[in-house]
Amino acid sequence: MYDPAYPEFRTHFVNVWRKLAAEFKAHNPKCVAFELLNEPHDGTPDATGWNKLQNEVLTAVREQDPERIVFVPAMGWQDYNYIKYARVAEEDPNAVVSFHYYLPMLLSHYKMLAWVGYQGAVQYPGVVIPTQSDADKYPQYASFHKTTYNADRIMGEMSNAASDGRNAGLAVHCGEFGCSKNVAEAMRLAWFTDMVAAMEANNIPWTLWECLDGGFGFVDMEYGIYRINCPLLKVLTGKELTDAEAKALLQKYGFKTE
């Protein structure tokens, strides 16, 4: 789709967004925003292919709807390191570059999805794989035995994301972040605490992946019974709920709690 050699795919993508913009034009722009594509990756070192297509799409959207917030995804699976390459053809105060953050992946996806092959120990803050024995046992992940993550590193990376956005003339948004429920609770809360502090310090608005039980969120479900992780909710929102209040809230919206 990013390759100009396939104009029919590009044309179709632009036309889809032209139709979506027309369809949603009547909806309040304060309630509905657009994101052009989830986690694009065009294989170029500087997002050249995606930037050209993105601006074609953005132009089509703006013909219909100039006021709506449009999240422009960073290239490289929305890697914050690609924010510096984000380009909007004309100055657009309603275009926002969006990135995702799950670093270190071995921690955030611990015993999940493509990272399920690693069954050793993880650590946060500190060296991600804390023991040489686990590095030796899982050689494909051994680099994490030389990789350290902590509050300072996350703060530095969020600072870079914000700075790169300013240099590109675009506001920055973290569209996804989260950490596996398979991580020990104290480590998981520490990671979320450091993430929220770093984003707030750098004025980066954020969206959590996700709320309900999908492995990352703050609502847990087991055998059809739902439970709010109140300590994590406090980290994310600053709001304290007792277990009884959390249970009542879930019941209010039809979730089974016992």
Secondary structure, DSSP 8 states (H G I E B T S, - for coil): ---TT-HHHHHHHHHHHHHHHHHHTTS-TTT--EES-SS---S-TT-HHHHHHHHHHHHHHHHH-SSS-EEEE-HHHH-GGGGGG---SS--TTEEEEEEE--SHHHHTTTSGGGTT--S---SSEESS--HHHHHHSGGGGGGGG-EE-HHHHHHHHHHHHHHHHHHT-EEEEEEE---TTS-HHHHHHHHHHHHHHHHHTT--B--S-SSTTTTSSEEEETTEEEE-HHHHHHHHS----HHHHHHHHHHTT----
